[in-house]
Amino acid sequence: MSNNLSLITDIAMYLKKIVLKNIKCFHELTLDFTKNEKISLWTVLLGQNGLGKSTLLQAMGVVLAGPDAMRELLPVAEGWVSEGKAYGEIEAELIWTEGDARQSKQSKKDSPYLVRYVVTGDDPKRLPETLSKYHTVPTITPWAGNGDKKERSSVTKDMNGLNKTAYAEDQSGWLGCGYGPFRRLSGGARDADQILSGRRKSARFVTLFREDAALTNAKSWLIELYNRARDGESLQQRALEQVKAVFADNLFPQPTTLHINARDAWLQIGAKAPVRFQDLSDGYRSMLALTIDLLRWLIAAFPDEENHKNCPGVVLIDELDAHAHPKWQHQMGKGLRQKFPKIQFIIATHSPFLAQVAENPEDNVVLEEQGTTGVCSRTDVEAVYTWRVDQILTELFDLSTTYNPEVEKQLKRLQQLYQVRQERPLSKSEEEEYQHLTSWRMNNIPPAIEEPGLRRIAQVLQQSVEKHSAELKKLS
């Protein structure tokens, strides 16, 4: 390897910004992943079903994986261009991490890499002249854009730079991974398995783009790592210890121990007997597959790193909360951040607990909403890490209440009668209904207090007040 190439082996990247134009439900959308001049290492995408959270993650996957990987992952981009539009655009800014300080002046780049992709539509005649003759089916391909010569030259130069670094196969550093909602350990389609076994950049994003993909090589990689460590390879011995340490605590609901031998691997949960991966619950298998795969690529990207906990990169996860009990959701986000503190996590979720993980000033909560011309993103959401779950659900998840619909109906009727009561005397039947609903609420609706013990005390006091309400009225 030349001296110049050796200088770029430990570089990694973060995603600074992404812009989508005429991509599926997005007319034009810009997301900036910086706050207070710092990269947001935890970004949560929230929004109702069908508002493009998965599309956003896949668009990010495009700019992180590169053109060669995308030709393998998505050879035909059917349905990506917004209805009625000739083509779509994906533009992003990628920045180097602090590892750039180790670069020579010739290879160092102070400004972000600007990358631009075009998504061609079904009609080549409607494409810009520079594209129409080459694309007869919808595809995602690099594009310098419609700007002036200087701008197009700059974009081309940045893309050429990434082709030699972040997008290059067998290039150390530049970690990027993407995971879809289906993170299985077995049952993948044959052609998806071939992408995984190829160990190319595309393998890092296969489940993000392929619902029929499974992370089938997770266990075989662990066994390979164990065997190489047993043979005395010092780097593999260190890597194996770090892998085991990741699973020790804070990642699963209980402390776990990873057991590996030359032929198989098991996960021990607490003091229970070790369990084969295929016999674990869906939630455990999903998190196990994601974590092992991430560790695999982390170690591959930074083979000489003494402590992989310090390695940066970008990881996209769709529905991180899939199959996880609420108690586990409450801790899994923080567990990932503790294990991988320099990774930029961008996740889509329907879990209020994962929104609470955005506790640092530079963390991001992005709310997808339906606008008049397409889906738009609200990034002005205040920090919610101190909020209760019911607050998050009503404020950010568009729920009017967290009560059962029938209970909500009764409470609304009680409120209606109360308001009428302030304006005029109730009729006999209305007063009876009001008293009945008031008593029902006192006896059945617990106070909105988080801690169970305090809630029970408040409920007893509330019921006592109701029981002696007539006597209290006489005193007043």
Buried (B, 14 or more C-beta within 10 A) or exposed (E): EEEEEEBBBBBBBBBBBBBBBBBBBBBBBBBBBBBEEEBBBBBBBBBBEEBBBBBBBBBBBBBBBBBBBBEBBBEEBEEBBBEEBBBBBBBBBBBBBEBBEEBEEEBBBEEBBBBBBBBBBEEBEEBEEEBBEEBEEBBBBBBBBEEEEEBBEBBBEBBEBBBEBBBBEEBBBBBBBBBBBBBBBEEBEEEBBEBBEEBBBBBBBBBBBBEBBBBBBBBEBBBEBBBBBBEEBEBBBBBBEBBBEBBEEBBBBEBBBBBBEEEBBBBBBEEEEBBEBEEBEEBBBBBBBBBBBBBBBBBBBBBEBEEBBEBBBBBBBBBBBBBBEEEBBBBBBBBBBBBBEBBBBBBBBBBBBBBBBBBBEBBBBBBBEEEEEBBBBEBEBEBBEEBBBBBBBBBBBEEEEBBEEEBEEBBEEBEEBEEBEEEEEBEEEBEEBBEEBBBBBBEEBEEEBEEEEEBEEBBEEBEEEBEEEEEEEEEE
